[in-house]
Amino acid sequence: MIINISTDLYKTSWTELVFKNRNKAYGAYKLRAESSSITVRSI
């Protein structure tokens, strides 16, 4: 079975969905929110 995911995992909306009703002050939220810009700079 193939799953077609057309969602961009680097969009802010995806991060908001993952961390909905969770502690956003924790470091993981900040890392996820900034991961796309970090990836671009590293390339």
C-alpha positions as CSV (number, residue, x, y, z in Angstrom):
1,M,0.0,0.0,0.0
2,I,1.4,3.4,-1.0
3,I,0.5,6.5,0.9
4,N,0.5,9.7,-1.0
5,I,1.5,12.6,1.3
6,S,1.2,15.9,-0.3
7,T,1.9,17.9,2.9
8,D,5.1,19.9,3.2
9,L,6.5,18.8,6.5
10,Y,8.6,22.0,6.8
11,K,5.6,24.3,6.9
12,T,4.7,26.1,10.1
13,S,1.2,24.7,10.0
14,W,2.6,21.1,10.3
15,T,4.7,22.1,13.3
16,E,1.6,23.8,14.9
17,L,-0.4,20.6,14.4
18,V,2.3,18.3,15.9
19,F,2.6,20.6,19.0
20,K,-1.1,21.3,19.4
21,N,-2.0,21.2,23.1
22,R,1.7,20.6,24.1
23,N,4.3,22.6,25.8
24,K,5.8,24.9,23.1
25,A,8.3,26.4,25.6
26,Y,10.2,23.2,25.4
27,G,13.2,23.1,23.1
28,A,11.8,20.6,20.6
29,Y,9.2,23.0,19.3
30,K,11.8,25.7,18.6
31,L,14.0,23.1,16.8
32,R,11.1,22.0,14.6
33,A,10.0,25.5,13.9
34,E,13.6,26.5,12.8
35,S,14.6,23.2,11.1
36,S,13.9,24.3,7.5
37,S,16.0,27.5,7.8
38,I,18.8,25.5,9.5
39,T,18.7,22.9,6.7
40,V,18.9,25.6,4.0
41,R,21.9,27.2,5.7
42,S,23.7,23.9,6.1
43,I,23.4,23.1,2.4
